[in-house]
């Protein structure tokens, strides 16, 4: 089957929807808009510059938070005959240098960043850099570069088999790996996903990193393939306002976002008041609509969650508010095309059924295996690891799951995360972590216990918890531990809550750039204390 490629979609909309707004970006409180015609002109100009100044198939990095010029850069790289290397905007200088060196990146777009001064040492002097308008980073600015450049006038087409991008994974289980995808994969994944979910001319809100496959496929490619509109968030502080102003028809969240939304609603209304309002039929619809409007989700027809499992209790909580969250599952290696819960077939606790033309099965160890035409072409410069990951056409995901008799998939953990206790019982930490994460006092949690009698929960506190003193928190977590263990099988019962004063961040290397915990780092930092914690007479242990 022939699939339309991204550049072909650009040519379609610049002709058919030239004067319609495509990108909308707030800068210092002012909204900047680009029509399809404006967007295409910028892309064609920058493409002309890149084509003139770089040998074909050069690796070009994009280092920026989400903004209009991120999308322009990606399409300009495609049009000029080069290969994109999207980079997380919160990388350390060491991680940035490692990826730039490994990918042999020769040119870099530098844009919207919070801590560029701490990153720039990772950029070698021989790498040519251009910065985006509005975000001066001491390099030549995009507008100045393209001012005197004549745009590429002809429609450039890339072969479907050409390498389009190298996407570096966030390094949850080790060093980042460069996942290679050709242009065909973008077409296959987007066309089939758009048809399955029934997306048409949609409005998207972009705030999760475009360097991550999920945002890039759903928002960037989704907008290209539906001829829709993208609105951006200016900052964390303006996020709520920007989302409300955008009022997208499609919204992608992650578990942490949904928890923050929940905490905000409870802080404003209180649980008792909210339950009362929802119990009165006349008031129920009013409060539901008000909450949706305040969140900016009043127009949302498809509301997704992904990146990590979302607790059933959280999805059910939002369902009571009339917000139906569709859980999705995919990964960089399969071009973000695998499973999604469709609006009319939501089965809470699962990630839905496999999408069209996608096969799924479980190995003897219940590892999820995926097969379709848009699997990665392998890891860049790592043939051995590529062959270990894709065998006989099947992608071994590293995730453990269950498939019910209706074909719905449930994610139960990671193969490499499972550990054995001293009692010989195997523990899948992610399922326990997910159950604990709904506690409003917990910001992050990691279950450990390899070789221990019972698992231990290492916790960082939410901002809400920091209002309480140690005595109050000790009492709360003692009671919480008792209550939590009542619903757990014996070998999964938590023996201790260890409360850390130190937060886990990307900067201190406890979180990946996509905000997932790094278990290896946690193990290295605390494993020598596990047996001391286990033998302590206290069930709640505070660590400075």
N, C-alpha and C positions, 0 to 999 in steps of 0.2 A: 504494500500500500504506500502511495506517495503522501508525504506530509509536508505541509507548507512550513518554510523555515522563517526565523525571526525577521531577517531583512526584507523578505517578501511581504510580511505583514506591515512593516513600516511604509513601504511603497504604496500599499493599498490605502492606508489611512491618510497619508500626506496628500493623496489625490481625492479621496472620498470625504474626508472630514478635516480638511485643511484649516478651517477657521474655528474648529471646536477646541476647547481647552483640554490639554492632555496632562500637563503637570502643574501642580499648585503648591507653592512652597512659601511658608512664612519666614521672614528674616527681619529681626528686630521689630516684630509686631506688624510688619507690612507684608501683604500677600503678593508674591510674584508669580505670574502665570505664563505658561508657554503653550501656544496652540500646537497642533500637529505640524503645521507649516513652520512655525518658529523652531520647534524641536528638530525637525528634519534638516533645516538650514544649518543649525549648530553642528549636528552630527556630520553632515556632508563637508563642512569646513574643516572640522578637526580631523576627519578621515583623510582629507587631502593632505593636511600637514603630516600626519603619521605615515602615510604612504610615501611621501616625498623624503622623509628623514630617517626611516628605519628599513632595514632589509625585511623582506617578506617573512611572515611567521615568527616575528619577534614576540617575546613575552612582555606584556605590558601590565603593570600592576595598578590596582585601584585601591587607594588607602583613604577612606573617608567614611563618615557616618552617612546615612541615607540622605540624599538630596537630589535635585533635578539633574545636576551635572554628572552624578554617578550613572544614571541611566543613559545620558548622552555619551559618556565615555565608553560604556559597554558596547553600544551600537556603533560608535565610531571605530572601535577596535575591530569589530566584525567587518565593517565596510572597507577598512583599509587593508585587510588581508592578514591581520595579526591574531594573537592568542591572548585572552584576558587571564589575569591572575588576581582575583578579588581577595582582599586582605581585611581581616577584622580590625576595626578602628581602635581597639583597646589592647593591641599586642604590646609586649615589652620590646625594647630595642633589640634585645638578644634574639627573641623569637622572630621579629621582623627581618633581621639580617639573615637568619637561618633560612627563612622561606625565600627571600630575594636571591640569595646565593644558590639555593637548591634548584629553583625554577629558572635561573639564569635570566632574571628580569633585567631589561636594559633601559626601561622607560617607566616612569611612575607618575600617576595622577595623585596629587595630595590635596585633600579637601577639608571637610568639616571634622575637626578633631578636638578633643578636650585637653589632651596632654602631649601635644606634638613635641615640645621641648625634651620630653623624656623618651621620645621615640626616634628622633632624627639621627641619633648616633648609629642606628641600625641601617642607615641608607648610605651606601658607598658613594664617594664623590663622582665616580664615573657614570652613575645613573642619572640620566636627564629627568628633571622633575618639572611639572606644570601644576600650578595650584588653581583651585576653582574661585570664581568670583565670590565675594562676601567673606571669604575665609583665608585671608592673606597669610602665607606661611613662608615668606621670604624667597619664593621662587617666581619665575615669570607667570603672569596670570593668564588664564584661559582667554579672556576677552582680548587681551593685547596680542596674543599669539595668532588668533584667527581674524583679526581686523583686516589685514591685507591679503588674506588667503581666498582664492577662488574656490567655491565648493565643488565637490565632485558632482557633475551633472548627470552622468549616466547611472542607471541602476546596476549596482554591483551585486553579483550572486556568488555565494560560496557553495562549494560542493558539500553535499550532506555528509560525506565521509571525512571531511577536514576536521582537525582538532579545533574546537571552539574555545575551550577554557580548561584551566587547571585549578581546581578548587581544593584548598587545603583544609582537611578536617580539623576540628577544634582541639584534638589531642586529649580526649577523655581518658584513654587507656595507654597513652604513650606519646611519642613525638608525632607532630602533624604529618599527614600523608597527602600527597598531591593526587587528587582524583581527576582523571582525564575524561572529558566528555566531548563528543563530536556534535556537529550541528543537528544531525538527525535526531539525537537524543532529546534535544530541546523540543523539536517538532512533535515527536512521538508522545512524549510525556505531557506536553501542554494541550495538544489537540484532544487526546483521549481523556484527560482529566476534565477539561472544559466541557466536553460533551457529556461525560458521566455525571458531573455535578450540575449541569445545565446552566452554565454561566453564559450571559449574553453581553450587553453593553454595561459593564460593571464599574462601580466606584470603589477604589481601594485606598487604604490608609497604610502608609509605609513607615514603620518604626523599628521592627526587628531587623537585624543586620542583613543588608543585601548581599554581603559576602557569604551568608548561609544559604544553602540550596533551597530551603523552604520558602523564604521571602523572595528569592530571585525567581523561582518558578511560579509561585502563586501571584505575586504582585507585579514584578516586571514582565514576565512572560504572559501572565494572565491578562494584563492590561493590553499588551501588544496583540494578543490573539482574540480579544473581545472588542478592541477599539475603545477601551474604557478610559478612566481618569485615575490618576494617582495624586493623593494629597499627602504631604509629609508633616511630621512633627518637628517643631523647632528645637525643643529641649525637654528634659524631664519635667521641669517646672511648668511648662506650657502644654504638656502632653494632654491633659484632660480637656483643656480649652480647644486645642487643635483637633482632637478627635471629635468633639462635639460639633465644631464648625464643619468638619469634613463629612460627618454622618455617612460613612461608607455603606455600600450594599454588601461588601465582603470584608470580614475582619478575621485576622489570624492572631490568636493569643497563645501564650505559653502558661503552664501551671502557675508560675509566680505572678503573672499579670492577673489571673483570675482570683488568686488569693488576695492580692492588693485591692482589687475591685470589691471583693467580699468584705474585707476589713473596713474599707471606706464607707460602705453602705451601713454596716453594723455600728460603726463609730458615730454615724450621723443620726441613725434612727433608733438603735438599740434592738436587741433580738426580740424582747417582749412586745415592743411597739410594732415592729415589723410583722411579727406573727399575727398580732391582733388585726392590723390593717389588711393583711392577706386573707383573714378569715371572714371578713365582711364583704359579701359579693359586690356591693356598690363601690366600696372603697378599693377593693382588690385591683380592679382594672385601672383605676386612677393611679394608684401607687406604682403598679407595674410599668405603665406608660411613662410616669415621671422618672423612674429609675433608668429606664431605657434611654430616655431623652438626655438625662444627666450624664450617662455613660457615653453617649454619642452613638448608640446602637439602635436607634429607633427605625432606621432604614435598612438595617442589616438583614439580608435574606439567608446568608450563609455565614455562620459563626464557627470558626475552627479552633481547635487546640492541638498542639503537637510539641515536638522536641523532646518531651518526656511524658510518662504516663500522668494523667490527671485523675485525682481521686474520685471515685464514684460519688461520694458524699458531696463533693464540691459541684459536680455536674448536676446532681439532683437538686442541690440548693438553688442553683441558677434556674433550673427548670421550673421551680415554684414561682419564679419571677417572670416566667414567660420567655426566658432566654434559653434556647435550645442549642447546646454546644455540641458540635460534631467533632469527634476525636479522629485524628489522622495518624498514620504511621508510614514513615518512609525514611530514607537515608541518602546521603550524598552519593554513595556508590550505585544506587538504582535510580538516580536522577529524580529523586523525590516522587517516584511513582510506584505505589504499592497498594496501600489501603486507606480508605476514608469512610467515615460513617455518613451516609446520605441523609438528607433532611427527612425523608419519608420512611427511613428504615433505621432509626437510632436504637441501638441496643447498648445501654449504659454498661460500662465495664469492658467494652470491646472497642477495637479500632475499625470495626466494620468488616465488610467483605473485600476481597481483592478486586482491584479495578479491572476493566476489560483488557484482554490480551496479556494479563499478568497471572502467572502460575505461582502457587504457594504450596509448600509442603513442609513437614517437620522431619528432622533427622532422627535417628534412634535416640539421641540425647535431647530431643525436643527443641533443637536449634531451628529457627525459622530460616527457610531457604526460599529465595525468590528467583523467578526466571521471566524475562521478557526481552524485547529487542533493544531497549535503551539502557542496559547495564553499562557501567563504566568500561572504558577501553583499558583500564588497568591503573595502577599507581605509577606516577611519573618516576622513572629511573629505579623501579623496584619490581622487576619481573618475578622474583621469587615470592614476594608477598602477594602479588597479583594472582599468581597461580594457586596460592594457598586460600585465597578468598573466593575466587570463582573457579569451580570445578565442574567439568562436563556441562557448562552453560548455566549452572546454578550458583547464585550469590549466597554465600554463607554469611548471614547478617551479624552473627555474634549475639543475637537476642534469643531468649528462650520464650516459648509461647504455647498456647493451646488453641485448637480449632474445634468449635462445637459442631454439632450435627447439621446446623444451618449454614456453616461456612464462615461464621464470624470468628475473628482472630482476637485473642486476648494476650497481651504481653505480660509475662510473669517475671522477667529479670534479664540479666546479662550473663552469658556463659562464664566470662572471666571474673565476674563479681561474686559468684557463688562460692561459699566457703563451708568448711566442715568444723563443727564444734568438737569439744573434747568428748562429747557423748556419741560422736559418730554421725550426728544428724547434719544434713545439708541445709544451709540457709540461703535463701535468695533475698539479699538485703533491700532491693528496690521496692518490693511489695510492702515490706514493713515500713520503709521510709515514706512511702506514699500515704499510708494510713496515719502516720504521725504528722505529716506535713499540713494537715487540715487544722492543726492546733494554732490559734492565732498568736500564741506566745513563741512559736518556733519559726525562725527565719530559714534555717538550713539544718539538715540532719543527715548523718552518715551512720549506718549500722555496721559495727565491726564485731569480731568475735572468733576469728580463726584460732582454734585451739583452746578457747575458753569454754567454761561449762554452759553459760548462757550468753546471748548477744548483749552488747552494750550500745546505747544510743548516744552519739556525740552530737551536741546541739549548739547552734549559735542562736542568740535571742533576736526576736523581732523588735522593731522600734517601740511597739506597744509595751513589750515586757520591760524595757529599760526604764519605765516610769516607776517600777516597783523595786523595793529594797530586797536584799538577799533573803531575809527571813520570810517575807511574803512569797518570793519565788520558790523557796525551798518547800514551803507548805503546799503551794500550788502543784509543783511537779511531783511531790510525794503522792498526792491524791490522784494526779493524772496517771502516774505509773500504775497504781493499783487498778484504776478504772480501765486503762488500756489493756492490761494483761488478762483481764477477765474474758476478753473476746479473742484471745490468741491460744493456739495449741501450745502444749507445754514447752516443747523445744524452741519455740519462737518467742517465748516470754522474755521481756527485757529485764535484765538484772539491775542495771544502773542507768540513770540519766547523768551524763557528764556535760556540764554547762560551761562553755568557753566564753571568756571575755573577749578574746581575739576573733575578729570577723574573718570570714573567708572571702577573698576578693580575687579578681583577675591579677591585680598588681602583686599580691603576695603568693601567687601561683597555686592557690587552693581551688580556684575556679578556672574553667576553660573560657575562652573568649565568648562562647555561647552560653555562659553562666551555669554550666554543669559542674558538679563537684569532681575534683580529681582524687580518686580513691588512693592512687599510688602516693600522692603527696601527703594525704592524711595518714596513711599507714606509716610512712617514713617519719612523720612528725610525732606520732603519738604511740606507736606500737610498743615501745619500751615501757609504757605506763599501763598497758592493759591489765596485766596481772595484779599490779598494785591497786588499780581501781576495783577489780573483781573481788579482792580480799578485804576491801574497806568495809567498815560496819555501816557506812552511810549509803543510802540508796540514791541520793542526789549529791553529786560532787561538783563543786565550783572550781574551775581552773583559771588562774590569772594569766 
